[in-house]
């Protein structure tokens, strides 16, 4: 599922960028993929029905899962045993991280129970905060506008070449949502 619908993006750029729908769709798709890579997350609009996903245990009592905010239809299956709601805790607690709404990304088993080697979680996966949505729009618009930019050169100014750089507003919008629990060391 996508983060931004093509029609919403087309409305956002209006007449500022002259491109056909396939070019706008390509820019939007590239922006969404870039955002997902940066966040280390498959950010997407929330599903309307709960689906099952299998996760491998990494730490004993805490299981890192994909983002979800809606607990309707949530089923926690620990290696074939359904876990009662009183025996686990969704984190961040109350869906808040530093007082700001956040999706659930971890499930902590309580009462000394540990995770089996695999767990199957059924949930309505997905979550898109407003700032990530806006970052995708801005980045997609930047990408759609790059079709006339060659080798990073956007044009000429009073002091020579004007080069394209990373958009600091996009990075600022995305910064609070990077999944550091998924960062790897090479």
C-alpha positions as CSV (number, residue, x, y, z in Angstrom):
1,X,0.0,0.0,0.0
2,X,1.2,3.5,-0.8
3,X,1.8,6.4,1.4
4,X,0.4,9.1,-0.9
5,X,-2.2,8.5,-3.7
6,X,-1.2,9.7,-7.2
7,X,-4.2,12.0,-7.4
8,X,-3.2,13.7,-4.1
9,X,0.3,14.2,-5.5
10,X,-1.0,15.5,-8.8
11,X,-3.1,18.0,-6.9
12,X,-0.1,19.0,-4.7
13,X,2.2,19.8,-7.7
14,X,-0.7,21.5,-9.6
15,X,0.6,23.2,-12.7
16,X,4.1,23.8,-11.3
17,X,5.6,20.7,-12.9
18,X,4.6,19.8,-16.4
19,X,4.8,16.1,-16.7
20,X,2.6,13.2,-17.7
21,X,0.9,11.0,-15.1
22,X,3.5,8.2,-15.6
23,X,6.4,10.6,-14.8
24,X,4.6,11.8,-11.7
25,X,3.8,8.2,-10.7
26,X,7.5,7.3,-11.1
27,X,8.6,10.3,-9.0
28,X,6.1,9.4,-6.3
29,X,7.1,5.8,-6.2
30,X,10.8,6.7,-6.0
31,X,10.1,9.2,-3.2
32,X,8.1,6.6,-1.2
33,X,10.8,4.0,-1.6
34,X,13.5,6.5,-0.6
35,X,11.5,7.5,2.5
36,X,11.0,3.8,3.5
37,X,14.7,3.1,3.1
38,X,15.6,6.2,5.1
39,X,13.2,5.3,7.9
40,X,14.2,1.6,7.8
41,X,10.4,0.9,7.7
42,X,7.7,-0.1,5.2
43,X,5.6,2.9,6.1
44,X,2.2,2.6,4.4
45,X,-1.4,3.6,4.9
46,X,-3.1,1.4,7.5
47,X,-4.7,-1.8,6.3
48,X,-8.5,-2.1,6.7
49,X,-8.3,-5.7,7.7
50,X,-5.9,-7.5,10.0
51,X,-3.3,-9.8,8.4
52,X,-0.7,-12.2,9.9
53,X,3.0,-11.6,9.7
54,X,5.7,-13.8,11.2
55,X,8.7,-12.4,13.2
56,X,11.8,-14.0,14.5
57,X,12.6,-13.5,18.2
58,X,15.7,-11.3,18.8
59,X,15.8,-10.6,22.5
60,X,13.8,-13.0,24.7
61,X,10.9,-10.9,26.1
62,X,10.7,-8.0,23.5
63,X,9.7,-8.6,19.9
64,X,10.3,-5.9,17.3
65,X,7.4,-5.7,14.8
66,X,6.3,-3.6,11.9
67,X,4.3,-0.4,12.7
68,X,0.7,-0.6,13.6
69,X,-1.6,1.8,15.5
70,X,-5.0,0.1,15.4
71,X,-5.3,-2.8,17.8
72,X,-8.7,-4.0,16.5
73,X,-8.3,-7.7,15.5
74,X,-4.8,-7.9,17.1
75,X,-3.8,-11.5,17.7
76,X,-0.4,-12.4,19.3
77,X,0.7,-16.0,18.6
78,X,3.8,-17.1,20.4
79,X,5.0,-20.2,18.6
80,X,1.5,-21.7,18.3
81,X,0.1,-20.4,21.6
82,X,-2.2,-17.4,21.6
83,X,-1.1,-14.9,24.2
84,X,-3.8,-13.2,26.2
85,X,-3.9,-9.4,26.2
86,X,-3.0,-9.3,29.9
87,X,0.2,-11.2,29.2
88,X,1.8,-8.7,26.9
89,X,2.4,-5.0,26.6
90,X,2.4,-3.0,23.4
91,X,5.2,-0.4,23.1
92,X,5.6,2.5,23.1
93,X,3.1,2.4,26.0
94,X,-0.2,4.1,25.2
95,X,1.0,4.8,21.6
96,X,3.0,7.7,22.8
97,X,6.7,8.3,22.4
98,X,8.0,11.4,24.2
99,X,4.4,12.6,24.4
100,X,3.9,12.4,20.7
101,X,1.6,9.8,19.0
102,X,3.6,6.9,17.6
103,X,2.8,3.4,16.2
104,X,3.3,0.3,18.2
105,X,6.7,-1.3,17.2
106,X,7.4,-3.7,20.0
107,X,5.5,-6.4,22.0
108,X,6.8,-7.2,25.4
109,X,5.8,-10.4,27.1
110,X,5.0,-10.2,30.8
111,X,5.1,-12.6,33.7
112,X,8.5,-14.0,32.8
113,X,7.4,-15.5,29.5
114,X,9.8,-15.4,26.6
115,X,9.2,-15.5,22.9
116,X,9.5,-18.8,20.9
117,X,11.8,-18.8,18.0
118,X,9.0,-17.4,15.8
119,X,5.9,-15.4,16.5
120,X,2.9,-14.7,14.3
121,X,1.3,-11.3,14.9
122,X,-2.1,-10.5,13.2
123,X,-2.7,-6.8,13.1
124,X,-3.9,-3.9,10.8
125,X,-0.4,-3.0,9.7
126,X,0.6,0.5,8.7
127,X,0.9,4.0,10.0
128,X,1.6,7.3,8.3
129,X,2.2,10.4,10.4
130,X,1.4,13.8,8.8
131,X,5.0,14.8,8.7
132,X,6.1,11.7,6.8
133,X,3.2,12.2,4.4
134,X,4.3,15.8,3.7
135,X,7.9,14.6,3.3
136,X,6.9,12.2,0.6
137,X,5.0,15.0,-1.2
138,X,8.0,17.4,-1.0
139,X,10.5,14.8,-2.1
140,X,8.4,13.5,-4.9
141,X,7.9,17.1,-6.2
142,X,11.7,17.6,-6.0
143,X,12.3,14.4,-7.9
144,X,9.7,15.2,-10.6
145,X,11.4,18.6,-11.1
146,X,14.8,17.0,-11.5
147,X,14.2,15.8,-15.1
148,X,15.9,18.9,-16.4
149,X,18.8,18.6,-14.0
150,X,21.9,16.9,-15.3
151,X,24.9,15.8,-13.1
152,X,23.4,17.6,-10.1
153,X,23.5,21.0,-11.8
154,X,20.3,22.9,-11.4
155,X,21.4,25.9,-13.3
156,X,23.7,28.9,-13.2
157,X,23.6,31.7,-10.6
158,X,25.6,34.9,-10.0
159,X,28.5,32.9,-8.6
160,X,28.5,30.0,-11.0
161,X,27.0,26.6,-10.9
162,X,23.9,25.9,-8.7
163,X,24.0,22.3,-7.5
164,X,21.1,20.2,-6.0
165,X,21.5,19.2,-2.4
166,X,19.7,17.1,0.1
167,X,16.4,18.8,1.1
168,X,16.8,19.8,4.8
169,X,13.1,20.1,5.4
170,X,12.5,16.5,4.2
171,X,15.2,15.2,6.5
172,X,13.8,17.2,9.4
173,X,10.3,15.9,8.8
174,X,11.6,12.3,8.7
175,X,14.1,12.4,11.6
176,X,11.7,11.5,14.5
177,X,10.5,8.4,12.7
178,X,13.7,6.6,11.8
179,X,13.6,3.0,13.2
180,X,17.0,2.8,14.9
181,X,16.2,-0.7,16.2
182,X,16.6,-1.8,12.6
183,X,20.0,-0.2,11.9
184,X,22.6,-2.8,11.1
185,X,26.4,-2.7,11.3
186,X,28.3,-3.9,8.3
